[in-house]
Structure formats: C-alpha cells, structure tokens
C-alpha cells in the first residue's frame, strides 16, 4: 500500500465542513485522522485562525502524483482560490509524506519541505502516529523531536479543539 500523510487546513467558509469533506471523500482509505486543531496563521498574512488536522491514508493503487491529484481535486471541490501565498483558503491539502518516497520535483516536494517547522502539522501527526519520523536534509528524526525543536511561540499557537472528523471506519 502507498501510505500518505496529509495535512488539511481551512480558515474560509465552513472550515469544519471543508475538513470533513476530505475524510468523507477518502472513505475507507483513511487509516487514521487526528483531532481538529485550531492554529494561528503561518507566513505573516493577516487572517483568521485555521482549523487543521492530519489524515493518514492508504491506497495501493495510488502513487505520489495520484495523491497530488486527489489533493488538488479536494481543494477544487471546496472552491479553493490561490490568490496570495500563505493567505486565507477554504481548503489546503498538503502531502507531508508518501511512503518513503523523496521528490525534488517542484510540483511535488517530498517530504514536505517545511513540515518540520510547523507545529500545526507535527502536533496532530504525533497524535495519530507517535512513532512517526520525518526526514529533513537527510536527517530522520522522530516527529516528537521536531516538535521539541520548535520555538515556544510556534508550539503555543496550536490548540486541540473538541471537534473530531468521523470517518466510515469510526465507531462513534
């Protein structure tokens, strides 16, 4: 199977519904999904806070570019408009890792080149996979260590909410 770790986020419109659209569309391919977190925007653009989550999905028929196509289709279905880098968005679906594949293709950088700097990615990822590791510049470290390397300000900007994203595999 090709396991992908997807970071999903939204701060435009019904953000929870946008996040839920991802788990709903992926259906039984969802292996795990984190709680929903609230996070301060990253990148310096003035905007409201985001809702974020991590989705781990498996599909033996999908490779990295297939997952990229899925991500772009999900964003399009949520009326994602790309106006300003790091600006507000209805839905952002980033591929953080895909199996153990590395890619320097500008269309699909794997692992995600800034994931290790973003608490809104690392904190929910650690929740669903405490044994996860992330390789950056040839150095593989546990996700928990990457979190510890972040500034207190970066970590303090991420808060677990009471919201959850139910999937077809959920019992609740």
Buried (B, 14 or more C-beta within 10 A) or exposed (E): EBBBBBBBBBBBBEBBEBBBBBBBEBEEBBBBBBBBBBBBBBEEEEBEBBBBBBBBBBBEEBBBBBBBEBBEEBBEBBEBEEEEEEBBBBBBBBBBBBBEBEBEEEEBBBBBEBBBBBBBBBBBBBBBBEEBBBBBEEEEBBBBEBBEEBEEEBEEBBEEEEBBBEBEEEEE
